[in-house]
Amino acid sequence: DQQVKQNSPSLSVQEGRISILNCDYTNSMFDYFLWYKKYPAEGPTFLISISSIKDKNEDGRFTVFLNKSAKHLSLHIVPSQPGDSAVYFCAAEGSGGSNYKLTFGKGTLLTVNP
Amino acid sequence: GAVVSQHPSWVICKSGTSVKIECRSLDFQATTMFWYRQFPKQSLMLMATSNEGSKATYEQGVEKDKFLINHASLTLSTLTVTSAHPEDSSFYICSARETGGVVGNQPQHFGDGTRLSIL
């Protein structure tokens, strides 16, 4: 049972335009959401996160939106740059205590064309 | 920013060999580290949670005797793949979450991974 879903395996965008990456989750106990960027044969790099008490978090060109009622979050990259081309993973963390395990989606390959 | 160092980055060895992978948090303390495995074109699958000073917590289906985890200090966790076989070949990645009095949500920071190839 996949608790974090990224339904688009790939996305292609023109340089300078907006990239929108989507993620859905099923577990209502998730309360912290993260986006990671990953290149082949490297570990994921943390990009941006959002707590369930917020609906938007912005950091430079990256903005994450959270819609709790729909159990949906999205990552917006604007303007997109060729260097943004990578696999983007959405991840979710359960509620508190000593359990900080992350559940990952399967990733979306973003290609930004010059 | 928080840096996690993982070593070695690539290992090729014969079947039956044991391989140790190190994961270090370089500029922060981490009472909890995590070990993941990634198959080609798949997501990251959590193998175990490494707790400083106590036993690791393994996910269902992960053999604790096969994948030995030691978290002896606040900045170092090791994963030893014992008597490795070709089916253990994979990309192993560790992560660490900053602790030590930090309040609130904290992201996990990942090492660069170890490519393990068993011949």
Interface residues (C-beta under 8 A of the other chain):
Chain A: Y32 L34 Y36 A41 E42 G43 P44 T45 F46 S49 S51 F89 E93 S98 Y100 K101 L102 T103 F104 G105 K106 G107
Chain B: V4 Q6 T32 F34 Q42 S43 L44 L46 T49 N51 F91 I93 C94 S95 R97 G104 N105 P107 Q108 H109 F110 G111 D112 G113 R115
